[in-house]
């Protein structure tokens, strides 16, 4: 079974998304959305080629989990590295 890892930037993105959700919508909604992102992370390694490649960068793919885009790379060993979780930022600059 394939696995995934979050880069430091992706882990930071996730923390910041949770904090924002907590401030704006409360703990229950922030936790619910974080759990839905975690569930999406777990599905990516099962079919990593299912999601499209970006038109830039070497080997980046992305999965949209509205309103966020999860950018990741597949390693030679079949592991998925989640690079960033972005909302509205220019991925060419953020990756």
LUMLUMMI-383802 format. One record per atom (N, C-alpha, C): x, y, z; residue in one letter. Coordinates in pm, whole numbers, plus 50000, padded with zeros to 5 digits. Layout:
BEGIN
XYZa/...
***
This chain:
BEGIN
500844988150000x/500005000050000x/500885012450000x/500585021649911x/501345033949901x/501035042950020x/501925052250045x/501735061350157x/501995075650112x/501765084850203x/502055098850174x/502775105150291x/503465115950260x/504115124150362x/503845138750330x/503715146750435x/503575161250418x/504955167550428x/505265176650337x/506485184450353x/506255194350468x/507295200850510x/507145210950617x/506195222050575x/506305226350449x/505415236950402x/503975232250399x/503735219950356x/502365214650354x/501815213450496x/502635208850589x/502205207950729x/501875221850784x/502675231650748x/502425245350790x/501125250550726x/500925247550598x/499675251550532x/498485245750606x/498565232950642x/497465226250710x/497165232650846x/498225235650921x/498045242351051x/497375256051032x/497855263550933x/497305276850908x/495845276250863x/495515266250780x/494125264550736x/493225261350856x/493715252950945x/492945249551064x/492735261951151x/493805269551173x/493685281651256x/492695291551197x/492795293451066x/491855302450999x/490415297551017x/490185284650992x/488855278951007x/488345280251149x/489215278351246x/488845279551387x/488395293751419x/489195303451372x/488865317551397x/487555321551330x/487375317351205x/486235321951126x/484975313851145x/485115300751176x/483945291951176x/483785283351300x/484755283951391x/484665276151514x/485385262851505x/485565256751622x/486345244451633x/485725232751557x/484425231151568x/483775219551504x/483955219951352x/483725231451292x/483865232551146x/485325231251103x/486235237251177x/487665236151143x/488125221651152x/487695214551254x/488075200451270x/487475192051158x/486225194551124x/485555187251016x/486305189050884x/486685201350853x/487375203850727x/488775197750728x/489475198650840x/490805192450848x/490695177350826x/489685171250886x/489495156850869x/489175153350724x/488445162150655x/488145159450514x/489405160650429x/490295170050464x/491585170950394x/492425158550422x/492465154150548x/493205141950582x/492695130050501x/491385129050487x/490805118150409x/491225118950263x/491265131050208x/491715132650070x/493175128750056x/494005132850153x/495425129050148x/495565113850137x/494735106650210x/494825092150211x/494375085750081x/493535092550004x/493085086849877x/494085088949765x/494895099349773x/495825102349664x/496805090949636x/497445084849736x/498385073949707x/497745061649643x/496445059849663x/495775048249604x/495735049149452x/495575061149398x/495545063349254x/496225076749222x/497515077749242x/498185090749227x/498155096349085x/497995087948985x/497975092848847x/496575097248804x/495615095348891x/494225099148863x/494075114248849x/494875121448923x/494755136048925x/495715142148823x/495355153648765x/496145159348655x/497505164848698x/498395165148599x/499695171748618x/499505186648599x/500375194248662x/500375208648640x/501015211348504x/500825223348456x/501455227248329x/502835233348352x/503285232948473x/504595238348511x/505255228548606x/506505230348630x/507195221948728x/507395207748677x/508265200848743x/508625187448702x/507885177148786x/506825171448729x/506145160548796x/505125164448901x/504785177148912x/503765181049009x/502385176948959x/501575172049050x/500175169049024x/499355176349129x/498055177349104x/497215184049203x/495835177749210x/495295178349330x/493945173549357x/493175185149417x/492065188649357x/491255199649407x/490305194349513x/490355200549628x/489445197649739x/488925211349780x/487875215549709x/487395229349714x/487305234549858x/487815246349878x/488385255749783x/489905254749771x/490475243749810x/491935242249812x/492425233149701x/493675234949665x/494355225949572x/495535219749647x/495605206549642x/496655199049708x/497675195449601x/498875200849613x/499945198149516x/500855187349571x/501185177749486x/502005166449532x/502885161249420x/503845153049460x/504745146149367x/504785131449405x/504945123149306x/505095108849326x/506585105549318x/507125098749420x/508545095249420x/508785082549340x/510055079549316x/510425067449244x/509995054749317x/509845055649449x/509445044049528x/507935042849543x/507185051949479x/505735051449483x/505105059149598x/505935065849675x/505415073849786x/504955087449734x/503905092749793x/503395105949757x/503905116049857x/504505126649805x/504935137949889x/503975149449863x/503215153149963x/502315164649950x/503165177049975x/503255185249872x/504165196649871x/503535209049934x/502325212349891x/501625224249943x/500125222049937x/499405229750018x/497945230350017x/497625245250000x/497135248849883x/496995263049850x/495545266849825x/495265279449854x/493955285149824x/494175298949763x/494075299449632x/494165312149564x/495575317149535x/496595311449598x/497945315749569x/498375310649431x/499295317649370x/499855313249243x/500775301349270x/500415289549225x/501245277849257x/502645278549197x/502815285549086x/504155286649027x/505095293949119x/504565302949199x/505405310249296x/505505302849429x/504445295749465x/504385289449598x/505085275949605x/505245269349492x/505845255949495x/507355256449493x/
***
